[in-house]
């Protein structure tokens, strides 16, 4: 392979890995979505256009790109599952931190990033798993995956809804 072909192939592997991680961090269900399958095809297709003379090397490049996507997808799924479970386990401590912030400043924060400690459930590419909104009365705090939504407000502890 020529130097430009190697650089292009490395770029294809990097994009496939980032796309895999992004797709894996999505909370869309336990099985790969249509978008995930589209990214698999795009990874293999991108590797197929890398200028390589031998068929075996082209096949290895395609397999490496697809594998790069799926390994990153698997890692993203594990990361998202662990982050979600961490959020469920420590949701009340986040509510306590919000109450302490209000007691200190007189108002709830506009964003969770204003809290002194970073909230649990941080993903590498997608950021926080929490959906937080300051309201006129207090706040609305949600955590969702493909199956259940956990919701709390300043006045109500977490409840789970399917």
GIJOMO-V64322 format. One line per field, one symbol per residue. burial: b if it has 24 or more other ideal C-beta (glycine too) atoms within 12 Angstrom, else e. A space follows every 50 residues. Layout:
burial=???
//
This chain:
burial=eeeeeeeebeebbebbbbbbbbbbbbbeeeeeeeebeebbebbbebbbeb ebeeeeeeeebbebbbebbbbbbebbbebbbebbebbbebbeebbebbbe beeeeeebbeebeebeeebbbebeebebbbbbeeeeeebbbbbbbeeebb bbbbeeebeeee
//
